[in-house]
Every structure is written in C-alpha cells, then in structure tokens.
Amino acid sequence: MTPITDLLSLTAFIEEAVQLVPTIEKFMPLSNGLKAINEIEAYYTNDYAGITCFLQVAESQPKTNGAGLDSLTFLCSLTVAMKPDDPGAQAGLLARNETQKLLLHLLGRLRAMADRDAEELEDLGEPFELMIQPGQKMFPIGLLANVELEGYYIDVDVTVPANRLLFPEAWII
C-alpha cells in the first residue's frame, strides 16, 4: 500500500478498487476535454472490452486548515458504462441498472480502501487522512463521445495530505 501523493498513485488506487469489482472488465484513465472524448470514441470503436470504468481528474484544489495542515483534493469523475445488447428501451434499462449497481459497489470499495490505508499508515506512526466524498447525484449517461452507451457517472472528491508534496525535502531520509 502506497499513500496517494500524486496523479499516478491516485490512478493506481482507483484502479485497485476497480479490480475488486468483478464484472467491471476494463479501467481507463482519461485525459481532459476534447482529448478525452476522442479517447472514449476510439475505445468503443476499436477496443471495447465490456463494462468499463473511466476515471477523469478535472482539477486539484490545495487547502490549509486552521492548524496549518495542508491537503490536496483531486476533483474526479467516475463513469461505469457499457454498450447495451440492442438499442431498445428495455436493454437500456437493464444496462443502466447494472452499471448503477456497479458504480455503487465501486464507491463502497473506495471507502473501504481509504479506511484500510489510513489505518495501516497510522499503525506505522504516520498520520494520514484520506477522504472519499462522492457527489450528491449519480447521473445517467446515454450518448457519450458519439457512442451509444448506457451507464452512470458521479463526481468524487479524493482528499489527501499534501505536506509531502509541498515540503518534499522534509520527507527525504
């Protein structure tokens, strides 16, 4: 277990959680803006592998609390999507039902992993707080990047301590 300290470790953390949800077959981190749309379109046109979880990190927000402890919040979105078997309404409903359940399962895995990691680091004597805060709404998707999909996405804020990033020389041993 490595604490989340940057975009790479954040992506690895979320990928680990996705791998714990058995019917999500592919994890795909995305770029931002038009590049992300092109990546999704190319994936569904050329390399579709089944139910897929997309991660997009929109921005990061540093904060300092009143006690001088620094944190960094990654503003992410998670999407679980699939191509339904046919274009009919019933197939779409079944796909949305499945992807919504999988997204909820993934959120549960992320929370459990956050608790596990914080506990392990605290047992080693290092204070660590990792907060996973899902948005208040899950949004259904239909047409995404000119591809007919069904699924759900949710915004998720991941907050981690930032002292290692702000003062890396203090952590060099």
N, C-alpha and C positions, 0 to 999 in steps of 0.2 A: 504494500500500500504506500503510495506516494501522495503527499498532500497536493491539492490543486494550488498551483502557483502561477500558472500562465495558460495561454490558449491550448497548448499541446496537452498539458496534464488535465485540463478541463475536458477536452475532447476524449481523452483516454478514459476518464472517469465515467462519462456518459456512455461511451461505447461498452464499457464493462457492464453497466446496468442493462443496456440493450441486449447483451449476450445472455443475460439471466431471464429474459422473456422469450420462451422457446419458439413461438410462432412468428417472431419478427426475424425475417431471413437476411436482412441487409441493413447496415448502418452507413449513412452517408453524410459526412460533414459538408456544408455548402459554403460557397463564397457569398458575397452580398450583392444586391441589386440585380442588374441585367445578367451578370455572370452566373448567378445562382439559378435564374430562370433557364438559361441555356444549359446548365449542368443537369437540371431536372429533365428537361426536354430530351437531351441526348441519352440520359439514363433510361427513360421509358421507351425511347425509340430503339436503342441498340442493346442495352444490357439489363433489362428488367429481370429481377431475381425473386420477385414475390413481395410480400408485405415488407415495407421499408420504413425505417425511421430516419428522418432528416433532422440535422442539427444546424442551426444558423445562430451565430453570435453577432448581434446587431451592434452593440457598443459596450463599453465598460465604464463604470462610474466609481471613482475613488471617493472615500469618505473618511473623516476623522471624527471620532466621538469626543465627548467632553473630557474623557480620561486620557486622551492622546493616543488611543489605539486606532490604528488605520485598518481599513478594509477596502476591498475591491469587489464590486458587484458586476458580474457578467450578465448582460441582458440578452437572454437566449430565446429562441423559439424551437419547440419540438413538434414535429409532424409525423404522424404514423399514417401511411397511405397505401392503397392497393388499387389495382385495376379490377373492377368487378367482372364476373364471368360474362355478363351481357349488359347492354345499355338500358335494360328495363328498370322500372322503379323498385321492384322487389329485390333485384340483385344489388342495387344501390343501397337500399335499406340494410340488407344483410352485411354488406361491406362496411357501412358506417357503424353498425352495431359492433362488429368485430374490432374495427380499428379504435373505437372509443374505449372498449374494454381493455385493449392492449395498451393504449396511452395511459389509462388509469393505473394499470399494473406497473408500467414503467415508472410513473410518478412515485408509487409505493416503493419500488426498488431503489430509486434515487434517495428517498428519505431514509430508508434503512441503511444504505451505504454511507450516507452522511453521518448518521449516528455512530456507525461502526468505526469510521475513520477518525472522528473526533475522540471517541473513547480510546482507541489504540494510541493516538498521539498523546493524549493526556496521561495514559499509563506510562508513557516514556518520559513524562515530565515536561512535555511541551504543550502549552495552552494552545488550543486550536478550536475555532468555531467555524463550522460550515453550515450555512443555511440554504435550504432549497425552498423557494417560495413560488409556487405556481400562481399564475394569474387567476383572476376570478371567473374567467369564462373559457370554455373549450369551444373552438369554432369549427363547424363542419367545412370541408373543402369539397369542391366538385371539379371544376376546370382549373388546372394549375399548370402553368407553362405550356399552354396549348395542348395539354394531355388530359383526357377524361379519366379522372381518378375519383376515388371516394376515400375519405379519411377525416381526421381531426388534427387540429394543431392547438397548441397552448403556449403562451409566453411563460417562461420560467426564469426567475432571478436566482443566480447562484452567487452567494456572498462568501468570500474567503478573507482571512487575514492578509494584509498587504505589507507588513513590515519587512518581510524577506525581499519583496520587490523594491521597496523604497530605500532600504538600507542593506543591500546585499553584502557589503563589506563586514557588517556586524555578524553575519552568519557563516563566514569563511572560517574554517577550523584549520 
